[in-house]
Amino acid sequence: MKQQPLISVITPAYNSERFIGETITSVLQQTYTNWEMIIVDDCSTDNTREIVGEYTNSDPRIKLFVLEENSGSAVARNKAMDEAAGQYIAFLDSDDCWLPKKLEKQLQFMQEKDIAFSYTTYVRILEDGTRTNAISNTPESVNYDDLMKRCVIGCLTVMLDMDKIGNMRMVNIRTRQDYVFWLHITKKGFLAYGLPEVLAEYRLVDNSISSNKWKAAKRNWYVFREIEKQSLPKSIWYFAHYIVRSVRDLIKWRTKR
């Protein structure tokens, strides 16, 4: 690889003691080594900080910041982005994992295509790490209108070239802030390009904030009306697409689980 740019890995953490070690290990095992991992702890009440501290003591590429009050993933990710020194940023939540060649392959993909925004295929795993047969759909590219109908982008797979994207940050909402971020980037005219290879593992945690489908539907409606300021007819149009595709996905996930 001709260039070796720094990639900043953005990881918010809250009460992540069960999985944070596996998450960090998956970054340590990357074949691409010019990275920094910025972990922002959102006032955990368990042993998350102590576990992360063991890694920061042994590898200076891993950095820990602690918020003064519990503020949510958007604030934590924005803090990490403020501290990031890399040209590229990649998102990885504290219960998910990457495959070893994730950064290497995705960076090469972005450099060869000279693109600002990419994502990859991911596979769903159970809490104990067992792989399912549920693999995400990865269109060649998606734009703003595509994402309004259905978000096919897994946050754990995204890499951005910040030199191209510019100084953008996530909206401070408690949930769906990553989805809104993708919308705002594509609204500026950037396409999100898919790398159709499984390079990440998304962990299914029963009590996670994204596990309740009804709440997820309400959050999407909120995004359409309150964040994106779509008209009622347009919001209904997008919401109908979201519901139909969500039902299809749910059937597919349950069939392959």
N, C-alpha and C positions, 0 to 999 in steps of 0.2 A: 504494500500500500504506500503510495507516494507521500501522502500527507498523513501526519499523525496529530490531528487536532484534539484538543481536550474535550471530553464529553462529561458534562455534569449530570449526575444521576440524582433526581429529585424524589425524596422519600419522606412523606409525612408519617408520623407514628403516634398512635394513642393506644395505650394498654395492649401492646403488641408482643408481650413477652413470649407467647406461645410460638410465634412464627418469625420474628424479626431476625433471629440467627440464621435461619434457612434463607431468608431474603438476602441478607448481607453476603452469605456464602456464595449464592448464585452470582453475585457481582464479582466477588473475589476470583471466581472460576472463569471469568471472561477471557477469551483468547486475545481480545483487544485490551491493552493494559493502560492506555493513557486516559484515565478517567478519575474523577473525584465523586464521592458519594456524600451528598449533603442530606443528613437526616434531621428533621425538625420535630422534636417531641412536643406534643400538644397537651402538656401537663398530665402525663400518665400517672396513675396511682398504683401501678404494679412495678415490676422490676425492669421495665423497658430500658430506662436510661442506664442502669447498671450493666445490662447485657450489651448495649451499644458501646458503652465505655470500654469494655474488654477489647472490642474490635478497634476502636479509635486509638487505644494504647499500642496496638500491634501494627497498625497500618495508617500512616499519616494521610492517605488518600481519603479516609473515612472521617467525616467531620460531623459533630453533633451540636445542634443549637436547641435551646429550650425556650418555648414561649412563656411569657409571664402569667398568662391566663388561658384557659381553654377557649379556643377561638374557631376551631373547625379546620377542615382540610384545605380550604381555599387560602386562608391566612398562612397556614403552615407551608403550603406549596409556594406561595408568593414570597415568603421569607427565604425559602431555599433558593428560589430564582434570584432574589436580591443578592444572595451570597455567592451565587454561581460565577465561576470564572471561565467556563467553557464556551466555545463557539456553538456547540451543540448541547441541547439538554434532552434527557430521556427520563420518562416518568416510571416509577416502580413503587407500588404501595407496599406496606409493611407486612402483608401476608401473602404476597405473590412472589413468583420466581422467574428468572430468565434461564434459557438454555445457554450453554457456554459460548456459542458463536453469535449470539444475538447482536451485540454491539458491532462486531466486525462486519457481519453481513449487511446490517442495516446502514451503517456508515458508507460502505462501498456502494450500496444501492443508491443512496442519496447523492453521493459524489458523481457517480456515473451518469445519473439523470439530471444533475444540477438542480435539485429540488429543495424546497424549504420545509416540507411537512410530509412525514411518512408514518405508516403504521404497519403492523405485521399480523399474521394469523396467530391465534393462541388456542390452547387446549384447556379445558376445565378440569380441575383436580378436586378431589374430596378433601375434607379437613385433614385427614391423615396422610395426604400426599398421593393417594391412589389416583392414577389417571382414569378419566372417563373417555368415552369415544366422541364426546361433544367438542367439535372444533368450530371455531368462528368462521364466518363468511368474510372474504377479503376481496371486495371489488378492486379492479385495477386503479380506479380513482373515484373520489366523491367530491362534490361541491356543496355549497351552502344548502341548496334546495334538497339535495339528496339526504343530507344530515337532518334537516328538519322533518323529513318523512320517517327516518329511522337512523339512529346512531349505530353504525357498524364498527366504530373505532373503540378498541379497548385501551383504556388509559395506560396500562402497563406495557403497551407495545409502541407508544408514540415517541418519535424523535423529531426535534425541531432544530433547524438552523437559525439561531437567533440573529445572526448577521443579516439574514434575509427577512425574518419575521418582524424584527424591531422590538421595541421595549413594551411588550404587551404583558398584562397580568390577568389573573383570574378574577372574576366577579365574586365579591364576598357574600356568597350564599352557602348555606350549610350542605346542600346536596346538589348534584348535577352541575357543579362548577366546572368540571372538566369538559362536559358536553357543551356548555355555554362557551367555553374557551375555544373549542374546535369551531363552533359556529362563528365566533367573532373573527377567527383567523381566516376562515373560508369566505366570510363576508367581505374581507379586504381583497379578495380575488385569488387567494392561494388555493390550489387543489391539494387534497390529501391523497397521497399515492400509496397503494397497498402492496406490500411484499408478501406474496402468497406462500409463506413457509411458516410452520409452527416454530416460534422462537421464544415463546413465553407460556407460563402456566398460571392460570387464574384460579385462585382457591375459592371454593364454595364454602362460605362460613354462614351457618344457619341464622345467626343473630346479627349479621352485617347490615349496614344501613341500606344496602341495595337489594336485599333479599326479598322484600315485600313488594309484590308486583302491583298491588292496588296503590300503594303509596308512590311507587315509581310512576304510575300513570298520572296521578295528581301532580307530581313534580314536573312532568313533561308539560302538562297543561299550563302550569304556572310559568314555565319557560316561554311557551308560545305567546301567552297573553301579557305577562308582566315584564319579562326580560327582553324578548324580541319585539314586543309591541305589535303583534300581528292582529289584524282585524278578526272579528268573531267568525265570519265565514272562512277565512284563510286558516284560522286556528283549528276549526272543525275539520277542514280538509286535511291538514297535517296530522291531526289527532287520529283521524280515521285510518290513515296510512300506518301510524304508529301502532294502533290496536291490532290491526290485521296482521302486521308483521310480527308483533310481539306474541300473538297467539301461535302463529306458525313456528316461531323460534322455540316457544315453550314446549310445543309438541315434539319438536326435533330433539331438544335437550333431554326431555324425559325418555324418549325412545332410545337415545344413545347412551344414557347415563349408566 
